[in-house]
Amino acid sequence: MKKIAILQSNYIPWKGYFDLINMVDEFILYDDAQYTKNDWRNRNLIKTIDSVKWLTVPVRRKKLNQQIKHTKIIDKKWGRRHWSAIVQNYSKAKYFNEYKGDFESLYTSSSEEYLSQINYQFIILINSILGITTNIRWSSEFDLYGGQTEKLLGICTNSNADIYLSGAAAKAYFDVVLAERVGIKVEWMDYNNYPEYSQLHLPFEHGVTILDLIFNEGPNATCFMKSF
């Protein structure tokens, strides 16, 4: 039985995103989806001494229905600014120095122009740190037709999947009956009841980038995730 998940790329995603990747045989980056402003596509939260802080990759949206894969970065200095903010807020974390080199290199030397590729680079690096070996593909490899559910099911059938694992937010639009009709079983990801770990500052916050977990817990990070 082959299980897949299909999700838009996010910038330095939270731990639940990587649990989803680790729970499937193949993960599809849905870069054909419409880019959505003020969403997780190009921004995420880090923990600070005061509360949380947004790190946002500056991008250009030329038209309302612009796809994620066509969304370009408009300021080449964004990486150094983000890295400076990360150093400022995580340099005292227990395992920061252990992972500092890999992330600093990516933040300060990447020449990618497109948001999808930036997100992909971070996802691949974080997967490597966590020991996630799930195969990753792009939705642009597939011919997509029809509405939202039809496109997702088209990817499922063309990748020979038996089970589609989805985030609960998709319940608002996904046609489960249609999925059953074409022989695809649908499962819903549960993001509740994560255990707390050692953060530098209280109160504890679950909804931040997984970099927070990696810098604070290092090799023990996966002990605070659901899929390991």
Buried (B, 14 or more C-beta within 10 A) or exposed (E): EEBBBBBBBBBBBBBBBBBBBBBBBBBBBBBBBBBEEEEBBBBBBBBBEEEBBEBEBBBEBEEEEBBBBBBBBEEEEBBEBBBEBBBEBBEEBBBBEBBBEEBBEBBEEBEBEBBBBBBBEBBEBBBEBBEBEBEBBBBBEBEBEEEEBEBBBBBBEEBEBEBBBBBEEBEEEBBBEBBEEEEBBBEBBEBEEBEEBEBBEEEEBBBBBBBBBBBBBBEEBBEBBBBB
